[in-house]
């Protein structure tokens, strides 16, 4: 799990509007930044805390354990006692998403605000498989959007993070049949003339 470095003081949408302006054009493989809209940011639409989410005992336990493992591996839990750790984990935000265009549901979880850095928040996407929740994607982002395009029946996903210095990082993920894997990663910056410059992530 990698938390992206970047913005914190202004909303990501506001940053993009100020930096580029948003224009309605036909989407191609590297124009996601033109369509970032706060109403479609999946990470902003997680209504419940992990403690209160409508999950069964096993689902809540599986999500809790994955969050702990992910945050611990990145050093987020250092210095927290057991009680403080539990409070922070149970404050994670949880929502149901439908990425396959059918009745199947997936669970999107975002770490509580205490674990969010300048680049956004750690998050996890869980897919039910034979009664168990499997992690289909984990990362860190300021925003997470669902594309109209699909791969193997699931919508493609896009993460955004502000890199600083007037640059925006964008990564595209596609479903492979078992999980989401990175398909493209690019940086959008702006020249003095105002033109957007797109380059590969390094």
N, C-alpha and C positions, 0 to 999 in steps of 0.2 A: 504494500500500500504506500503510495507516494502522495504526500500533501504538497500541492503546488504553492510556490511563493508568489506574493503579489498584493492585490488590493485589499483594503479593509475599510477605508473611511468613506467611500462612495459606492452606491449600488453598481453592480456590473452593467446593468442596462444603461444607467446614466453615463458611465464611463464610455461605453461604445457610442452612444449618441453624440457625446462631446468630441470623441476622437474621430469618428468616421461619418456620422449621420447614418440613418437606416433607410435604405431604398428598396423598393419592391422589384425584384428581378427574378428571372427563372433560376432556381437553385442548381448549382453544379457541384462538383466534388469538393470545392474549397470556398464556398460562399456562406457557410453557416453563420459567420459573424454578422451578416446583414439582417438576420432574422431573429436574433436573440431578443426575446420578449419575456418580461417578468411573469406574465400569465401562463407561459408554457414551460417555465423552469420547474422541473419535477422536484427539485430539492426545496422549493418554496411552498410545496403543497403537501406537506406531511402533517396530518391533523392531530396525531396522537403521540404521547410519550410511550416509550417502551413499557413503562409500568402500567399504563392505562389502555394500551392498544387492544383491540378485540382479537387476541391471539389465545390459542390454547396453551396449557402449561409447557408442553414439549416445544412448541414453536418459540415461545418466549425464552426458554432456556437455551435453545440452539442459537438464537440471535444474540443473546447476552454473552454466551461463550465466545462467539466469533468476534464480537466487538472487543471484548477483553483481549483476546489473542492478537487481534490486529493492532490495537492501540499499544499494547505492551511491546510488540515487536518493533514499533517505531519510537519507543521511549516516552510516550505520552503519559504513562501512569506513574512515572518515577516521582517519588515524594508524596504520593497520596496514600493515606491509610485506608484500611479496608472499608470503613464506613463512607468516607468521602468518595472512594472509587465506585462503590455501589450506587450512591446517589447520582453521580455523574453518568454512569452507564444507563441507569433507568430513566434518565432525562433525555436520552436519545430520541429523535423524532422518527416516527414510523408511518408509512402510508402504503396502500395497495395500489399497484399500477397494473395496467393491462397492455403488455408489449407485443402480444402475439395476435391481437385482433380477434380473439375469441373469448370464451368464458374463463379461460385459465387466468389465474392471478399470480402476480409476483409481489414481493415485499421489498420496498425501498426504505433504507434506514440511513439516517444522517446523525453523526455524532453530536452530542450536546455542545452548546456554544463554548463551553470551557476548553474544548479540544480543537476549536477552529482557529486557524492561523491567518496570516495576511493573505494567503492564496485561496482560502475557502475552508471547507470542512471535509473530514474523512467521511466516506459513505460506503455502503454495501448494498448490493442487489442480490436478493435471495430468490431462488426458483424451487418450488416444491417438486421433489422427485421421489416417488414411491414412499410417501409419508415423511420424508426428511427434507429439510431446507438446505439446499446447496448454494454456495456463493458463486454467482454467475459473473459478478464484476465487483471489484473494490478499488477505491482510489481516493483522490481528494480533488475537489473542484469548487469554484465559485458558483457554477451553474451547470445543470445537466438537462439537455434537451433531447426529445425524441424526434428523429427524422421521419418523413413520410416513407422513405425508402425502407425496404425490408431485406433481410438475409435469412434464409432457411426458415421463413415464416415469422421472424421476430423483427420489430422495427430497429433500425440502426440508432445508436445513441451517440451523443456528442457532449464532451466536457469542455468547459471554458475556465481559464484562469488568467489573471492579469499578471504579467511578468515584470512590470515596472518599466520605466523609460519609454512609456507610450507603446508598449507591445502587449498583444493578447495571444496567449497560447490556446490552441484548439486541438482536441484529439477525437477521432472518430472510431467507434467500436462497432463491430458486427458480430452477430450471433453465429456460432460455428456448429450448432447442434447440441452443445453441452454447456457452453459459456460464451461470454462476450470477450473478444480479443481485439487489440488495437489494429486498425486497418490503415490509419493515416494520422499524422501529427504535423501541424503547421503553425507558423507564427505570422500574425498580421501586425504590421507596423505602418507608420505614415511618414511619407516624405514631406519636405518643406512645402512642396507644391500642393500638398493635400491629397496626393494619390496614395492609395493603399498598396503596400508592398507585401507580398506573400512569399514566405520561405519555409524550408523544411525545418522541423525541430532538430536540434543538435544533441 
